[in-house]
Amino acid sequence: MDVLEAIKTRRSSRAFAERGGLPLEIVDSIAQSILHSPSGSNAQESHFLIVQNEEQIKRIKRFSPGLSGDPEAIIVLCSNPAEALHKGGKDSEEVLRFVNLGIAAAYILLSTHSLGIGNCPVRSFHKEAIKKLLELPHEMEPELLISLGYSKESPRKKKNREKEEVISFDRYGNTQK
């Protein structure tokens, strides 16, 4: 599947079929997509936990009301505000670290979809509980969870807004190319 096809067809999956885990090749591919995602000023201040242990996943779910289904794995995307400040200044600490995580999340979502793995980004979780559960250092902040698994059902179709509502050319409101 090429990138444009992945962009057009990816949807959030919230129900997963139990298959006994993700193959090592898939986990390695996920790690490679994370390692190759760009970061502003090449700061690379983020950290990613790939959680595959079934009991640990159950514990994470207890503190994550937005996490549905029974995923095979969860990726926890973390930022380090102090490191972002040190590497890139106040803008990196307040804004760029979230941009960097967003870019990495897009890489993860698209690459896993292209490998046949369903996924869903989740922001509804208790940060302090997740931080304690995963034994994150005090300077590390969990910012986003991505659940991964084999989709049990086809995700719903998405209704996009009209192109003219969201895209302008050369100046705001100009819908002509």
C-alpha positions, 0 to 999 in steps of 0.5 A: 500500500502506498502512502496516499492510499494509506492516508485515504483508507485509514480509519480508527479501529476500536474493536480488535480480534484476539490473535495472540500478539503482533509478530516481531516483524510488525513490531520492528516495522513500527520501531523503524517508523518511529525512528524515521519520523522527523522532529523539529530542529532534529530535537528527538526529545520524545520517547515511545513505549511499545506495550505488548504485555497483556497484563500491562495492557489491562492495567493501562485500560483501567486508567484510560476511558478512551481506550476501547476494545482489546488491543494487541499492543499500545504505543505510549507517546511521551514528551520531555518538556525539560529536554525540549526546552534545553534543545530548542528553547521555550517554543520547543517546550510549549509547542514543538514537542507536541508537533513532533509527537503529532508527526510521529503519531501520523507515521505510526498510524499510517505505517501500521495501517499499511501493514494491516494493523488497525489503530486508534489514537487515544488522549482520554487517559489519566496521565499521572496513573499511566506515568506511575504504572509505566515507571516513567521518569519524573521529567517524562510526560505521557501525551498520547496512546495508540492502540494497535490490533487486528480490526474485528470489523471494518471501520465506519466510513468518514464524511469529509468536509468539502475541499473548498471549506478547508483548502485555499490557494494563495490567499484565504478563501480563494478556492481556485488553483 
